[in-house]
Amino acid sequence: MEGVCEHINALETVRQPAELICEECVKTDGSWVHLRTCQTCGVTLCCDSSPSKHMTKHFHRSGHPVVISAEPGERWLWCYKDESFVAYE
C-alpha cells in the first residue's frame, strides 16, 4: 500500500487474538481497558489506556513494531516504530 510504513506493508496476513485477555494482566490479577495483538509473535496485551500498558512495554522489550486492535469490530493496525495507523477491511 502506498503511503504505509514498511513494517505494515511487510505483513502477509493479519494475526487475530487467540483469546480476548491481556496475558500479563491475568498473571498479575491486573485489569485492562482495550487489547492489542502483536503481529510478529501473536501475543495479546493491554493498550496504553490500561494501567499497565503491557503492549507498549512488549514493543520496547522485543522490538516487534506492528499491532492490531483486538477489540471486536475494530479493524486497524498500528506501527509503534513509525507511528503509522492503517484501517483495513
C-alpha positions as CSV (number, residue, x, y, z in Angstrom):
1,M,0.0,0.0,0.0
2,E,1.3,3.4,-0.9
3,G,2.0,5.8,2.0
4,V,2.1,3.0,4.5
5,C,5.2,2.2,6.6
6,E,7.4,-0.7,5.6
7,H,6.5,-2.7,8.7
8,I,2.8,-2.7,8.0
9,N,3.4,-3.2,4.2
10,A,5.5,-6.3,5.0
11,L,2.6,-8.2,6.7
12,E,1.3,-11.0,4.6
13,T,-1.6,-11.9,6.9
14,V,-3.2,-10.3,10.0
15,R,-2.9,-12.4,13.2
16,Q,-6.1,-12.5,15.2
17,P,-6.0,-12.9,19.0
18,A,-6.3,-16.4,20.4
19,E,-8.2,-15.1,23.5
20,L,-9.5,-11.7,24.4
21,I,-7.4,-11.3,27.5
22,C,-4.2,-9.5,28.4
23,E,-1.9,-12.4,29.1
24,E,0.2,-10.3,31.5
25,C,-2.7,-8.7,33.4
26,V,-4.1,-12.2,34.0
27,K,-0.7,-13.3,35.6
28,T,-0.8,-10.3,38.0
29,D,-4.5,-10.0,38.6
30,G,-4.5,-6.7,36.8
31,S,-7.2,-5.1,34.6
32,W,-7.2,-3.7,31.1
33,V,-9.3,-1.3,29.0
34,H,-8.5,-2.4,25.4
35,L,-6.5,-5.2,23.9
36,R,-3.8,-5.3,21.1
37,T,-2.3,-8.3,19.3
38,C,1.3,-8.3,18.2
39,Q,1.7,-9.1,14.5
40,T,5.2,-10.6,15.0
41,C,4.6,-13.1,17.8
42,G,0.8,-13.1,18.3
43,V,0.7,-12.2,22.0
44,T,-2.3,-10.2,23.1
45,L,-1.7,-7.5,25.7
46,C,-3.4,-4.3,27.0
47,C,-3.2,-0.9,25.4
48,D,-1.9,2.5,26.7
49,S,-5.3,3.4,28.2
50,S,-4.8,0.4,30.6
51,P,-2.9,0.8,33.9
52,S,0.0,-1.5,32.9
53,K,0.4,-0.6,29.2
54,H,1.7,-4.1,28.5
55,M,1.7,-3.9,24.7
56,T,3.9,-0.8,24.7
57,K,6.3,-2.5,27.1
58,H,6.3,-5.5,24.8
59,F,7.3,-3.3,21.9
60,H,10.2,-1.7,23.8
61,R,11.4,-5.1,25.0
62,S,11.0,-7.1,21.8
63,G,11.2,-4.5,19.0
64,H,8.0,-6.0,17.4
65,P,6.6,-3.0,15.7
66,V,3.0,-3.7,14.5
67,V,-0.1,-4.5,16.4
68,I,-3.8,-4.7,15.6
69,S,-6.7,-3.8,17.8
70,A,-8.1,-7.0,19.3
71,E,-11.3,-5.3,20.1
72,P,-14.4,-6.7,18.4
73,G,-15.5,-4.5,15.5
74,E,-12.2,-2.6,15.3
75,R,-10.1,-3.3,12.2
76,W,-6.8,-1.3,12.3
77,L,-3.1,-1.7,12.5
78,W,-0.6,0.5,14.4
79,C,3.2,0.6,13.9
80,Y,5.0,1.7,17.1
81,K,8.3,2.3,15.3
82,D,6.9,4.6,12.6
83,E,3.8,5.8,14.5
84,S,1.7,4.7,11.5
85,F,-2.0,3.9,11.6
86,V,-3.9,2.0,8.9
87,A,-7.6,0.9,8.9
88,Y,-8.2,-2.4,7.0
89,E,-11.2,-4.4,5.7
